[in-house]
Amino acid sequence: MSTTTLLIIIIVILVLGGGGFFFRRR
């Protein structure tokens, strides 16, 4: 797995898992 792929996976996890947290705060 390349570093770019890992970055994309991390971003997707942040958007799906942590995205709602940011929307609730704002």
mmCIF entry with sequence, helices, sheets and N, C-alpha, C, O atoms, coordinates in Angstrom:
data_MODEL
# 
_entry.id   MODEL 
# 
_entity.id                         1 
_entity.type                       polymer 
_entity.pdbx_number_of_molecules   1 
# 
_entity_poly.entity_id                      1 
_entity_poly.type                           'polypeptide(L)' 
_entity_poly.nstd_linkage                   no 
_entity_poly.nstd_monomer                   no 
_entity_poly.pdbx_seq_one_letter_code       MSTTTLLIIIIVILVLGGGGFFFRRR 
_entity_poly.pdbx_seq_one_letter_code_can   MSTTTLLIIIIVILVLGGGGFFFRRR 
_entity_poly.pdbx_strand_id                 A 
# 
loop_
_entity_poly_seq.entity_id 
_entity_poly_seq.num 
_entity_poly_seq.mon_id 
_entity_poly_seq.hetero 
1 1  MET n 
1 2  SER n 
1 3  THR n 
1 4  THR n 
1 5  THR n 
1 6  LEU n 
1 7  LEU n 
1 8  ILE n 
1 9  ILE n 
1 10 ILE n 
1 11 ILE n 
1 12 VAL n 
1 13 ILE n 
1 14 LEU n 
1 15 VAL n 
1 16 LEU n 
1 17 GLY n 
1 18 GLY n 
1 19 GLY n 
1 20 GLY n 
1 21 PHE n 
1 22 PHE n 
1 23 PHE n 
1 24 ARG n 
1 25 ARG n 
1 26 ARG n 
# 
_struct_asym.id          A 
_struct_asym.entity_id   1 
# 
loop_
_struct_conf.conf_type_id 
_struct_conf.id 
_struct_conf.pdbx_PDB_helix_id 
_struct_conf.beg_label_comp_id 
_struct_conf.beg_label_asym_id 
_struct_conf.beg_label_seq_id 
_struct_conf.pdbx_beg_PDB_ins_code 
_struct_conf.end_label_comp_id 
_struct_conf.end_label_asym_id 
_struct_conf.end_label_seq_id 
_struct_conf.pdbx_end_PDB_ins_code 
_struct_conf.beg_auth_comp_id 
_struct_conf.beg_auth_asym_id 
_struct_conf.beg_auth_seq_id 
_struct_conf.end_auth_comp_id 
_struct_conf.end_auth_asym_id 
_struct_conf.end_auth_seq_id 
_struct_conf.pdbx_PDB_helix_class 
_struct_conf.details 
_struct_conf.pdbx_PDB_helix_length 
HELX_P HELX_P1 AA1 THR A 3  ? ILE A 13 ? THR A 3  ILE A 13 1 ? 11 
HELX_P HELX_P2 AA2 LEU A 14 ? GLY A 18 ? LEU A 14 GLY A 18 3 ? 5  
HELX_P HELX_P3 AA3 GLY A 19 ? ARG A 25 ? GLY A 19 ARG A 25 1 ? 7  
# 
_struct_conf_type.id          HELX_P 
_struct_conf_type.criteria    ? 
_struct_conf_type.reference   ? 
# 
loop_
_atom_site.group_PDB 
_atom_site.id 
_atom_site.type_symbol 
_atom_site.label_atom_id 
_atom_site.label_alt_id 
_atom_site.label_comp_id 
_atom_site.label_asym_id 
_atom_site.label_entity_id 
_atom_site.label_seq_id 
_atom_site.pdbx_PDB_ins_code 
_atom_site.Cartn_x 
_atom_site.Cartn_y 
_atom_site.Cartn_z 
_atom_site.occupancy 
_atom_site.B_iso_or_equiv 
_atom_site.pdbx_formal_charge 
_atom_site.auth_seq_id 
_atom_site.auth_comp_id 
_atom_site.auth_asym_id 
_atom_site.auth_atom_id 
_atom_site.pdbx_PDB_model_num 
ATOM 1   N N  . MET A 1 1  ? 0.861   -1.207 0.000  1.00 0.00 ? 1  MET A N  1 
ATOM 2   C CA . MET A 1 1  ? 0.000   0.000  0.000  1.00 0.00 ? 1  MET A CA 1 
ATOM 3   C C  . MET A 1 1  ? 0.888   1.245  0.000  1.00 0.00 ? 1  MET A C  1 
ATOM 4   O O  . MET A 1 1  ? 1.850   1.350  0.760  1.00 0.00 ? 1  MET A O  1 
ATOM 5   N N  . SER A 1 2  ? 0.538   2.165  -0.862 1.00 0.00 ? 2  SER A N  1 
ATOM 6   C CA . SER A 1 2  ? 1.320   3.395  -0.941 1.00 0.00 ? 2  SER A CA 1 
ATOM 7   C C  . SER A 1 2  ? 0.861   4.393  0.116  1.00 0.00 ? 2  SER A C  1 
ATOM 8   O O  . SER A 1 2  ? -0.212  4.252  0.702  1.00 0.00 ? 2  SER A O  1 
ATOM 9   N N  . THR A 1 3  ? 1.690   5.397  0.345  1.00 0.00 ? 3  THR A N  1 
ATOM 10  C CA . THR A 1 3  ? 1.351   6.409  1.350  1.00 0.00 ? 3  THR A CA 1 
ATOM 11  C C  . THR A 1 3  ? 0.107   7.173  0.939  1.00 0.00 ? 3  THR A C  1 
ATOM 12  O O  . THR A 1 3  ? -0.706  7.549  1.783  1.00 0.00 ? 3  THR A O  1 
ATOM 13  N N  . THR A 1 4  ? -0.043  7.403  -0.369 1.00 0.00 ? 4  THR A N  1 
ATOM 14  C CA . THR A 1 4  ? -1.218  8.140  -0.854 1.00 0.00 ? 4  THR A CA 1 
ATOM 15  C C  . THR A 1 4  ? -2.492  7.373  -0.545 1.00 0.00 ? 4  THR A C  1 
ATOM 16  O O  . THR A 1 4  ? -3.496  7.963  -0.145 1.00 0.00 ? 4  THR A O  1 
ATOM 17  N N  . THR A 1 5  ? -2.453  6.055  -0.729 1.00 0.00 ? 5  THR A N  1 
ATOM 18  C CA . THR A 1 5  ? -3.634  5.239  -0.441 1.00 0.00 ? 5  THR A CA 1 
ATOM 19  C C  . THR A 1 5  ? -3.989  5.306  1.033  1.00 0.00 ? 5  THR A C  1 
ATOM 20  O O  . THR A 1 5  ? -5.162  5.404  1.394  1.00 0.00 ? 5  THR A O  1 
ATOM 21  N N  . LEU A 1 6  ? -2.974  5.253  1.881  1.00 0.00 ? 6  LEU A N  1 
ATOM 22  C CA . LEU A 1 6  ? -3.224  5.340  3.326  1.00 0.00 ? 6  LEU A CA 1 
ATOM 23  C C  . LEU A 1 6  ? -3.834  6.681  3.683  1.00 0.00 ? 6  LEU A C  1 
ATOM 24  O O  . LEU A 1 6  ? -4.740  6.749  4.514  1.00 0.00 ? 6  LEU A O  1 
ATOM 25  N N  . LEU A 1 7  ? -3.348  7.752  3.065  1.00 0.00 ? 7  LEU A N  1 
ATOM 26  C CA . LEU A 1 7  ? -3.895  9.084  3.332  1.00 0.00 ? 7  LEU A CA 1 
ATOM 27  C C  . LEU A 1 7  ? -5.359  9.147  2.939  1.00 0.00 ? 7  LEU A C  1 
ATOM 28  O O  . LEU A 1 7  ? -6.177  9.701  3.674  1.00 0.00 ? 7  LEU A O  1 
ATOM 29  N N  . ILE A 1 8  ? -5.697  8.584  1.783  1.00 0.00 ? 8  ILE A N  1 
ATOM 30  C CA . ILE A 1 8  ? -7.085  8.602  1.316  1.00 0.00 ? 8  ILE A CA 1 
ATOM 31  C C  . ILE A 1 8  ? -7.971  7.833  2.287  1.00 0.00 ? 8  ILE A C  1 
ATOM 32  O O  . ILE A 1 8  ? -9.072  8.279  2.609  1.00 0.00 ? 8  ILE A O  1 
ATOM 33  N N  . ILE A 1 9  ? -7.497  6.679  2.756  1.00 0.00 ? 9  ILE A N  1 
ATOM 34  C CA . ILE A 1 9  ? -8.287  5.879  3.696  1.00 0.00 ? 9  ILE A CA 1 
ATOM 35  C C  . ILE A 1 9  ? -8.501  6.649  4.989  1.00 0.00 ? 9  ILE A C  1 
ATOM 36  O O  . ILE A 1 9  ? -9.602  6.642  5.539  1.00 0.00 ? 9  ILE A O  1 
ATOM 37  N N  . ILE A 1 10 ? -7.458  7.315  5.481  1.00 0.00 ? 10 ILE A N  1 
ATOM 38  C CA . ILE A 1 10 ? -7.580  8.090  6.725  1.00 0.00 ? 10 ILE A CA 1 
ATOM 39  C C  . ILE A 1 10 ? -8.579  9.214  6.544  1.00 0.00 ? 10 ILE A C  1 
ATOM 40  O O  . ILE A 1 10 ? -9.390  9.472  7.434  1.00 0.00 ? 10 ILE A O  1 
ATOM 41  N N  . ILE A 1 11 ? -8.534  9.890  5.401  1.00 0.00 ? 11 ILE A N  1 
ATOM 42  C CA . ILE A 1 11 ? -9.461  10.996 5.142  1.00 0.00 ? 11 ILE A CA 1 
ATOM 43  C C  . ILE A 1 11 ? -10.892 10.485 5.102  1.00 0.00 ? 11 ILE A C  1 
ATOM 44  O O  . ILE A 1 11 ? -11.795 11.120 5.646  1.00 0.00 ? 11 ILE A O  1 
ATOM 45  N N  . VAL A 1 12 ? -11.103 9.339  4.462  1.00 0.00 ? 12 VAL A N  1 
ATOM 46  C CA . VAL A 1 12 ? -12.452 8.767  4.383  1.00 0.00 ? 12 VAL A CA 1 
ATOM 47  C C  . VAL A 1 12 ? -12.963 8.423  5.775  1.00 0.00 ? 12 VAL A C  1 
ATOM 48  O O  . VAL A 1 12 ? -14.122 8.685  6.096  1.00 0.00 ? 12 VAL A O  1 
ATOM 49  N N  . ILE A 1 13 ? -12.100 7.834  6.607  1.00 0.00 ? 13 ILE A N  1 
ATOM 50  C CA . ILE A 1 13 ? -12.508 7.481  7.972  1.00 0.00 ? 13 ILE A CA 1 
ATOM 51  C C  . ILE A 1 13 ? -12.846 8.737  8.762  1.00 0.00 ? 13 ILE A C  1 
ATOM 52  O O  . ILE A 1 13 ? -13.807 8.748  9.531  1.00 0.00 ? 13 ILE A O  1 
ATOM 53  N N  . LEU A 1 14 ? -12.058 9.798  8.577  1.00 0.00 ? 14 LEU A N  1 
ATOM 54  C CA . LEU A 1 14 ? -12.322 11.048 9.288  1.00 0.00 ? 14 LEU A CA 1 
ATOM 55  C C  . LEU A 1 14 ? -13.646 11.640 8.843  1.00 0.00 ? 14 LEU A C  1 
ATOM 56  O O  . LEU A 1 14 ? -14.407 12.147 9.667  1.00 0.00 ? 14 LEU A O  1 
ATOM 57  N N  . VAL A 1 15 ? -13.931 11.580 7.542  1.00 0.00 ? 15 VAL A N  1 
ATOM 58  C CA . VAL A 1 15 ? -15.178 12.156 7.025  1.00 0.00 ? 15 VAL A CA 1 
ATOM 59  C C  . VAL A 1 15 ? -16.378 11.356 7.517  1.00 0.00 ? 15 VAL A C  1 
ATOM 60  O O  . VAL A 1 15 ? -17.388 11.933 7.918  1.00 0.00 ? 15 VAL A O  1 
ATOM 61  N N  . LEU A 1 16 ? -16.269 10.014 7.487  1.00 0.00 ? 16 LEU A N  1 
ATOM 62  C CA . LEU A 1 16 ? -17.408 9.182  7.878  1.00 0.00 ? 16 LEU A CA 1 
ATOM 63  C C  . LEU A 1 16 ? -17.575 9.142  9.392  1.00 0.00 ? 16 LEU A C  1 
ATOM 64  O O  . LEU A 1 16 ? -18.693 9.245  9.897  1.00 0.00 ? 16 LEU A O  1 
ATOM 65  N N  . GLY A 1 17 ? -16.475 8.994  10.114 1.00 0.00 ? 17 GLY A N  1 
ATOM 66  C CA . GLY A 1 17 ? -16.549 8.827  11.567 1.00 0.00 ? 17 GLY A CA 1 
ATOM 67  C C  . GLY A 1 17 ? -16.503 10.153 12.311 1.00 0.00 ? 17 GLY A C  1 
ATOM 68  O O  . GLY A 1 17 ? -17.286 10.373 13.235 1.00 0.00 ? 17 GLY A O  1 
ATOM 69  N N  . GLY A 1 18 ? -15.590 11.042 11.915 1.00 0.00 ? 18 GLY A N  1 
ATOM 70  C CA . GLY A 1 18 ? -15.403 12.284 12.653 1.00 0.00 ? 18 GLY A CA 1 
ATOM 71  C C  . GLY A 1 18 ? -16.130 13.457 12.016 1.00 0.00 ? 18 GLY A C  1 
ATOM 72  O O  . GLY A 1 18 ? -16.223 14.528 12.616 1.00 0.00 ? 18 GLY A O  1 
ATOM 73  N N  . GLY A 1 19 ? -16.650 13.267 10.798 1.00 0.00 ? 19 GLY A N  1 
ATOM 74  C CA . GLY A 1 19 ? -17.320 14.367 10.104 1.00 0.00 ? 19 GLY A CA 1 
ATOM 75  C C  . GLY A 1 19 ? -18.536 14.851 10.866 1.00 0.00 ? 19 GLY A C  1 
ATOM 76  O O  . GLY A 1 19 ? -18.751 16.057 10.994 1.00 0.00 ? 19 GLY A O  1 
ATOM 77  N N  . GLY A 1 20 ? -19.344 13.913 11.379 1.00 0.00 ? 20 GLY A N  1 
ATOM 78  C CA . GLY A 1 20 ? -20.540 14.286 12.124 1.00 0.00 ? 20 GLY A CA 1 
ATOM 79  C C  . GLY A 1 20 ? -20.191 15.068 13.377 1.00 0.00 ? 20 GLY A C  1 
ATOM 80  O O  . GLY A 1 20 ? -20.948 15.937 13.809 1.00 0.00 ? 20 GLY A O  1 
ATOM 81  N N  . PHE A 1 21 ? -19.031 14.753 13.963 1.00 0.00 ? 21 PHE A N  1 
ATOM 82  C CA . PHE A 1 21 ? -18.614 15.456 15.176 1.00 0.00 ? 21 PHE A CA 1 
ATOM 83  C C  . PHE A 1 21 ? -18.375 16.929 14.869 1.00 0.00 ? 21 PHE A C  1 
ATOM 84  O O  . PHE A 1 21 ? -18.764 17.802 15.644 1.00 0.00 ? 21 PHE A O  1 
ATOM 85  N N  . PHE A 1 22 ? -17.733 17.201 13.737 1.00 0.00 ? 22 PHE A N  1 
ATOM 86  C CA . PHE A 1 22 ? -17.459 18.596 13.378 1.00 0.00 ? 22 PHE A CA 1 
ATOM 87  C C  . PHE A 1 22 ? -18.755 19.324 13.046 1.00 0.00 ? 22 PHE A C  1 
ATOM 88  O O  . PHE A 1 22 ? -18.921 20.492 13.396 1.00 0.00 ? 22 PHE A O  1 
ATOM 89  N N  . PHE A 1 23 ? -19.667 18.642 12.378 1.00 0.00 ? 23 PHE A N  1 
ATOM 90  C CA . PHE A 1 23 ? -20.934 19.287 12.013 1.00 0.00 ? 23 PHE A CA 1 
ATOM 91  C C  . PHE A 1 23 ? -21.757 19.604 13.256 1.00 0.00 ? 23 PHE A C  1 
ATOM 92  O O  . PHE A 1 23 ? -22.446 20.623 13.303 1.00 0.00 ? 23 PHE A O  1 
ATOM 93  N N  . ARG A 1 24 ? -21.689 18.742 14.256 1.00 0.00 ? 24 ARG A N  1 
ATOM 94  C CA . ARG A 1 24 ? -22.460 18.985 15.480 1.00 0.00 ? 24 ARG A CA 1 
ATOM 95  C C  . ARG A 1 24 ? -21.898 20.182 16.239 1.00 0.00 ? 24 ARG A C  1 
ATOM 96  O O  . ARG A 1 24 ? -22.654 20.963 16.816 1.00 0.00 ? 24 ARG A O  1 
ATOM 97  N N  . ARG A 1 25 ? -20.574 20.327 16.240 1.00 0.00 ? 25 ARG A N  1 
ATOM 98  C CA . ARG A 1 25 ? -19.959 21.454 16.947 1.00 0.00 ? 25 ARG A CA 1 
ATOM 99  C C  . ARG A 1 25 ? -20.328 22.766 16.274 1.00 0.00 ? 25 ARG A C  1 
ATOM 100 O O  . ARG A 1 25 ? -20.566 23.764 16.955 1.00 0.00 ? 25 ARG A O  1 
ATOM 101 N N  . ARG A 1 26 ? -20.381 22.779 14.935 1.00 0.00 ? 26 ARG A N  1 
ATOM 102 C CA . ARG A 1 26 ? -20.719 24.001 14.212 1.00 0.00 ? 26 ARG A CA 1 
ATOM 103 C C  . ARG A 1 26 ? -22.203 24.037 13.929 1.00 0.00 ? 26 ARG A C  1 
ATOM 104 O O  . ARG A 1 26 ? -22.693 24.991 13.325 1.00 0.00 ? 26 ARG A O  1 
# 
